[in-house]
Amino acid sequence: MEIEIDGMHCVSCSVNIDGVLEEVSGVVEARTSYAKGKTVVVYDKEKVSEKKIREEIVKLGYKVKP
């Protein structure tokens, strides 16, 4: 799944997002690009929902585009 994100200011923002998402049960991998303003998340749909992943990004203070 690919999610567009607003509010990232630097590379450490993308590293922060990846670290938090990869701690979520069911997320296999997160690759966030500050330059592109998006993240690509590989996850197990049986263990975690897309909504939960989006909520985790919002909790970090970023805006998720629909």
The first five atom37 places (N, CA, C, CB, O) and aatype in JSON, in Angstrom:
{
  "aatype": [12, 6, 9, 6, 9, 3, 7, 12, 8, 4, 19, 15, 4, 15, 19, 2, 9, 3, 7, 19, 10, 6, 6, 19, 15, 7, 19, 19, 6, 0, 1, 16, 15, 18, 0, 11, 7, 11, 16, 19, 19, 19, 18, 3, 11, 6, 11, 19, 15, 6, 11, 11, 9, 1, 6, 6, 9, 19, 11, 10, 7, 18, 11, 19, 11, 14],
  "atom_mask": [
    [1, 1, 1, 1, 1],
    [1, 1, 1, 1, 1],
    [1, 1, 1, 1, 1],
    [1, 1, 1, 1, 1],
    [1, 1, 1, 1, 1],
    [1, 1, 1, 1, 1],
    [1, 1, 1, 0, 1],
    [1, 1, 1, 1, 1],
    [1, 1, 1, 1, 1],
    [1, 1, 1, 1, 1],
    [1, 1, 1, 1, 1],
    [1, 1, 1, 1, 1],
    [1, 1, 1, 1, 1],
    [1, 1, 1, 1, 1],
    [1, 1, 1, 1, 1],
    [1, 1, 1, 1, 1],
    [1, 1, 1, 1, 1],
    [1, 1, 1, 1, 1],
    [1, 1, 1, 0, 1],
    [1, 1, 1, 1, 1],
    [1, 1, 1, 1, 1],
    [1, 1, 1, 1, 1],
    [1, 1, 1, 1, 1],
    [1, 1, 1, 1, 1],
    [1, 1, 1, 1, 1],
    [1, 1, 1, 0, 1],
    [1, 1, 1, 1, 1],
    [1, 1, 1, 1, 1],
    [1, 1, 1, 1, 1],
    [1, 1, 1, 1, 1],
    [1, 1, 1, 1, 1],
    [1, 1, 1, 1, 1],
    [1, 1, 1, 1, 1],
    [1, 1, 1, 1, 1],
    [1, 1, 1, 1, 1],
    [1, 1, 1, 1, 1],
    [1, 1, 1, 0, 1],
    [1, 1, 1, 1, 1],
    [1, 1, 1, 1, 1],
    [1, 1, 1, 1, 1],
    [1, 1, 1, 1, 1],
    [1, 1, 1, 1, 1],
    [1, 1, 1, 1, 1],
    [1, 1, 1, 1, 1],
    [1, 1, 1, 1, 1],
    [1, 1, 1, 1, 1],
    [1, 1, 1, 1, 1],
    [1, 1, 1, 1, 1],
    [1, 1, 1, 1, 1],
    [1, 1, 1, 1, 1],
    [1, 1, 1, 1, 1],
    [1, 1, 1, 1, 1],
    [1, 1, 1, 1, 1],
    [1, 1, 1, 1, 1],
    [1, 1, 1, 1, 1],
    [1, 1, 1, 1, 1],
    [1, 1, 1, 1, 1],
    [1, 1, 1, 1, 1],
    [1, 1, 1, 1, 1],
    [1, 1, 1, 1, 1],
    [1, 1, 1, 0, 1],
    [1, 1, 1, 1, 1],
    [1, 1, 1, 1, 1],
    [1, 1, 1, 1, 1],
    [1, 1, 1, 1, 1],
    [1, 1, 1, 1, 1]
  ],
  "atom_positions": [
    [[0.85, -1.16, 0.0], [0.0, 0.0, 0.0], [0.9, 1.23, 0.0], [-0.97, -0.01, 1.22], [1.95, 1.25, 0.65]],
    [[0.48, 2.25, -0.73], [1.22, 3.51, -0.79], [0.37, 4.61, -0.16], [1.59, 3.87, -2.27], [-0.82, 4.74, -0.48]],
    [[0.97, 5.39, 0.73], [0.27, 6.46, 1.43], [1.03, 7.76, 1.21], [0.12, 6.15, 2.94], [2.24, 7.83, 1.42]],
    [[0.31, 8.81, 0.79], [0.91, 10.13, 0.66], [0.84, 10.83, 2.01], [0.2, 10.97, -0.45], [-0.18, 10.78, 2.7]],
    [[1.95, 11.49, 2.39], [2.07, 12.11, 3.71], [2.49, 13.57, 3.57], [3.08, 11.34, 4.58], [3.41, 13.89, 2.82]],
    [[1.82, 14.45, 4.3], [2.2, 15.86, 4.38], [2.8, 16.11, 5.76], [0.98, 16.79, 4.13], [2.41, 15.5, 6.75]],
    [[3.76, 17.03, 5.8], [4.3, 17.45, 7.08], [5.69, 16.95, 7.4], [0.0, 0.0, 0.0], [6.24, 17.27, 8.46]],
    [[6.28, 16.15, 6.51], [7.65, 15.71, 6.75], [8.59, 16.86, 6.41], [8.0, 14.43, 5.91], [8.42, 17.52, 5.38]],
    [[9.59, 17.1, 7.27], [10.5, 18.22, 7.08], [11.92, 17.79, 6.72], [10.53, 19.04, 8.32], [12.7, 18.59, 6.2]],
    [[12.25, 16.54, 7.0], [13.62, 16.08, 6.75], [13.66, 14.56, 6.69], [14.57, 16.6, 7.85], [12.66, 13.88, 6.89]],
    [[14.85, 14.05, 6.41], [15.03, 12.61, 6.3], [14.72, 11.91, 7.63], [16.46, 12.29, 5.86], [14.21, 10.79, 7.63]],
    [[15.03, 12.55, 8.73], [14.76, 11.89, 10.02], [13.27, 11.68, 10.24], [15.35, 12.72, 11.18], [12.87, 10.77, 10.97]],
    [[12.43, 12.52, 9.62], [10.98, 12.3, 9.7], [10.63, 10.95, 9.08], [10.21, 13.44, 8.97], [9.86, 10.18, 9.65]],
    [[11.19, 10.66, 7.92], [10.89, 9.4, 7.25], [11.43, 8.21, 8.05], [11.48, 9.39, 5.83], [10.78, 7.16, 8.11]],
    [[12.59, 8.36, 8.65], [13.15, 7.29, 9.48], [12.26, 7.05, 10.69], [14.59, 7.64, 9.93], [12.05, 5.91, 11.09]],
    [[11.74, 8.12, 11.27], [10.85, 8.02, 12.42], [9.57, 7.26, 12.05], [10.5, 9.43, 12.96], [9.13, 6.38, 12.79]],
    [[8.98, 7.6, 10.92], [7.76, 6.93, 10.46], [8.02, 5.44, 10.24], [7.23, 7.58, 9.16], [7.24, 4.6, 10.68]],
    [[9.11, 5.13, 9.56], [9.45, 3.72, 9.31], [9.6, 2.95, 10.62], [10.74, 3.62, 8.49], [9.09, 1.84, 10.76]],
    [[10.3, 3.54, 11.57], [10.53, 2.87, 12.85], [9.24, 2.58, 13.59], [0.0, 0.0, 0.0], [9.07, 1.49, 14.13]],
    [[8.34, 3.54, 13.63], [7.07, 3.35, 14.34], [6.21, 2.32, 13.62], [6.32, 4.69, 14.46], [5.65, 1.43, 14.26]],
    [[6.1, 2.43, 12.31], [5.25, 1.5, 11.57], [5.75, 0.06, 11.67], [5.17, 1.9, 10.12], [4.96, -0.87, 11.77]],
    [[7.06, -0.11, 11.64], [7.61, -1.46, 11.7], [7.45, -2.11, 13.07], [9.06, -1.43, 11.31], [7.67, -3.32, 13.22]],
    [[7.09, -1.32, 14.07], [6.78, -1.86, 15.4], [5.33, -2.32, 15.51], [7.08, -0.81, 16.47], [4.97, -3.02, 16.46]],
    [[4.49, -1.93, 14.56], [3.08, -2.31, 14.57], [2.96, -3.78, 14.15], [2.24, -1.39, 13.63], [3.5, -4.18, 13.12]],
    [[2.27, -4.55, 14.95], [2.08, -5.96, 14.64], [1.35, -6.12, 13.31], [1.29, -6.66, 15.76], [0.28, -5.56, 13.11]],
    [[1.94, -6.88, 12.42], [1.35, -7.09, 11.11], [2.04, -6.32, 10.0], [0.0, 0.0, 0.0], [1.89, -6.65, 8.82]],
    [[2.81, -5.29, 10.36], [3.56, -4.54, 9.35], [4.88, -5.28, 9.11], [3.81, -3.05, 9.8], [5.66, -5.52, 10.04]],
    [[5.11, -5.63, 7.86], [6.32, -6.35, 7.48], [7.45, -5.39, 7.18], [6.04, -7.25, 6.27], [8.59, -5.6, 7.59]],
    [[7.12, -4.32, 6.44], [8.15, -3.35, 6.03], [7.5, -2.01, 5.73], [8.93, -3.86, 4.8], [6.38, -1.95, 5.22]],
    [[8.22, -0.94, 6.05], [7.79, 0.42, 5.7], [8.98, 1.13, 5.06], [7.26, 1.2, 6.96], [10.08, 1.14, 5.61]],
    [[8.74, 1.73, 3.91], [9.78, 2.5, 3.21], [9.22, 3.89, 2.93], [10.24, 1.79, 1.88], [8.42, 4.07, 2.02]],
    [[9.66, 4.85, 3.71], [9.15, 6.21, 3.59], [10.18, 7.08, 2.9], [8.79, 6.79, 4.97], [11.37, 7.03, 3.22]],
    [[9.71, 7.88, 1.94], [10.58, 8.81, 1.21], [10.17, 10.24, 1.55], [10.51, 8.56, -0.32], [9.07, 10.68, 1.22]],
    [[11.06, 10.94, 2.2], [10.83, 12.35, 2.5], [10.69, 13.15, 1.2], [11.97, 12.93, 3.38], [9.81, 14.0, 1.08]],
    [[11.57, 12.88, 0.25], [11.58, 13.63, -1.02], [10.29, 13.44, -1.82], [12.78, 13.19, -1.86], [9.82, 14.38, -2.46]],
    [[9.73, 12.25, -1.78], [8.5, 11.96, -2.54], [7.24, 12.23, -1.73], [8.51, 10.53, -3.0], [6.15, 12.33, -2.29]],
    [[7.39, 12.36, -0.41], [6.23, 12.62, 0.43], [5.28, 11.45, 0.53], [0.0, 0.0, 0.0], [4.06, 11.62, 0.59]],
    [[5.86, 10.24, 0.56], [5.01, 9.06, 0.63], [5.72, 7.9, 1.31], [4.55, 8.65, -0.76], [6.94, 7.89, 1.44]],
    [[4.92, 6.94, 1.72], [5.46, 5.72, 2.3], [4.83, 4.53, 1.59], [5.2, 5.66, 3.82], [3.67, 4.57, 1.18]],
    [[5.6, 3.49, 1.47], [5.12, 2.22, 0.93], [5.18, 1.22, 2.08], [5.97, 1.73, -0.33], [6.24, 1.0, 2.67]],
    [[4.04, 0.63, 2.4], [3.95, -0.28, 3.54], [3.54, -1.66, 3.05], [2.96, 0.25, 4.6], [2.54, -1.82, 2.34]],
    [[4.32, -2.66, 3.45], [3.98, -4.05, 3.2], [3.44, -4.59, 4.52], [5.23, -4.9, 2.67], [4.11, -4.51, 5.55]],
    [[2.22, -5.12, 4.49], [1.61, -5.57, 5.73], [0.71, -6.78, 5.51], [0.82, -4.44, 6.35], [0.31, -7.08, 4.38]],
    [[0.4, -7.45, 6.6], [-0.47, -8.62, 6.6], [-1.89, -8.14, 6.92], [0.01, -9.7, 7.63], [-2.16, -7.71, 8.04]],
    [[-2.77, -8.22, 5.95], [-4.14, -7.74, 6.11], [-4.92, -8.51, 7.18], [-4.88, -7.82, 4.8], [-5.94, -8.03, 7.68]],
    [[-4.44, -9.68, 7.52], [-5.08, -10.49, 8.56], [-4.75, -9.96, 9.96], [-4.63, -11.95, 8.44], [-5.49, -10.22, 10.91]],
    [[-3.65, -9.21, 10.08], [-3.18, -8.76, 11.4], [-3.37, -7.28, 11.67], [-1.74, -9.09, 11.55], [-3.48, -6.87, 12.82]],
    [[-3.4, -6.46, 10.62], [-3.5, -5.01, 10.81], [-4.26, -4.39, 9.63], [-2.09, -4.37, 10.95], [-4.14, -4.84, 8.49]],
    [[-5.03, -3.37, 9.93], [-5.81, -2.71, 8.88], [-5.07, -1.49, 8.32], [-7.2, -2.28, 9.42], [-4.17, -0.94, 8.95]],
    [[-5.48, -1.1, 7.13], [-4.93, 0.12, 6.54], [-5.26, 1.32, 7.42], [-5.47, 0.32, 5.1], [-4.44, 2.23, 7.57]],
    [[-6.44, 1.32, 7.99], [-6.86, 2.41, 8.89], [-5.91, 2.55, 10.07], [-8.29, 2.17, 9.39], [-5.53, 3.66, 10.42]],
    [[-5.53, 1.44, 10.67], [-4.62, 1.45, 11.83], [-3.26, 2.03, 11.43], [-4.45, 0.01, 12.41], [-2.67, 2.81, 12.18]],
    [[-2.77, 1.65, 10.27], [-1.48, 2.16, 9.79], [-1.56, 3.67, 9.59], [-1.07, 1.46, 8.47], [-0.65, 4.4, 10.0]],
    [[-2.63, 4.13, 8.97], [-2.81, 5.57, 8.77], [-2.9, 6.31, 10.11], [-4.07, 5.83, 7.93], [-2.35, 7.4, 10.26]],
    [[-3.6, 5.72, 11.06], [-3.73, 6.33, 12.39], [-2.37, 6.48, 13.08], [-4.67, 5.51, 13.27], [-2.14, 7.48, 13.76]],
    [[-1.5, 5.52, 12.91], [-0.17, 5.58, 13.53], [0.64, 6.75, 12.95], [0.59, 4.25, 13.31], [1.38, 7.41, 13.67]],
    [[0.5, 6.99, 11.67], [1.2, 8.11, 11.03], [0.66, 9.43, 11.56], [1.06, 8.04, 9.48], [1.43, 10.35, 11.86]],
    [[-0.65, 9.53, 11.68], [-1.29, 10.75, 12.19], [-0.88, 11.0, 13.64], [-2.82, 10.64, 12.09], [-0.67, 12.15, 14.02]],
    [[-0.75, 9.95, 14.44], [-0.32, 10.1, 15.85], [1.05, 10.74, 15.95], [-0.31, 8.74, 16.54], [1.37, 11.39, 16.95]],
    [[1.87, 10.56, 14.92], [3.21, 11.13, 14.91], [3.2, 12.62, 14.53], [4.1, 10.36, 13.93], [4.23, 13.29, 14.6]],
    [[2.02, 13.13, 14.14], [1.9, 14.54, 13.83], [1.91, 14.87, 12.35], [0.0, 0.0, 0.0], [2.03, 16.03, 11.98]],
    [[1.79, 13.86, 11.5], [1.78, 14.08, 10.06], [0.35, 13.99, 9.53], [2.7, 13.06, 9.35], [-0.52, 13.42, 10.18]],
    [[0.13, 14.55, 8.36], [-1.17, 14.47, 7.71], [-1.12, 13.42, 6.62], [-1.6, 15.84, 7.14], [-0.18, 13.38, 5.83]],
    [[-2.14, 12.57, 6.59], [-2.23, 11.53, 5.59], [-3.27, 11.95, 4.56], [-2.6, 10.15, 6.24], [-4.4, 12.29, 4.9]],
    [[-2.88, 11.91, 3.31], [-3.81, 12.26, 2.23], [-4.73, 11.07, 1.96], [-3.04, 12.67, 0.93], [-4.3, 9.92, 2.03]],
    [[-6.0, 11.35, 1.66], [-6.94, 10.23, 1.41], [-6.6, 9.43, 0.16], [-8.36, 10.77, 1.27], [-7.3, 8.47, -0.17]]
  ]
}
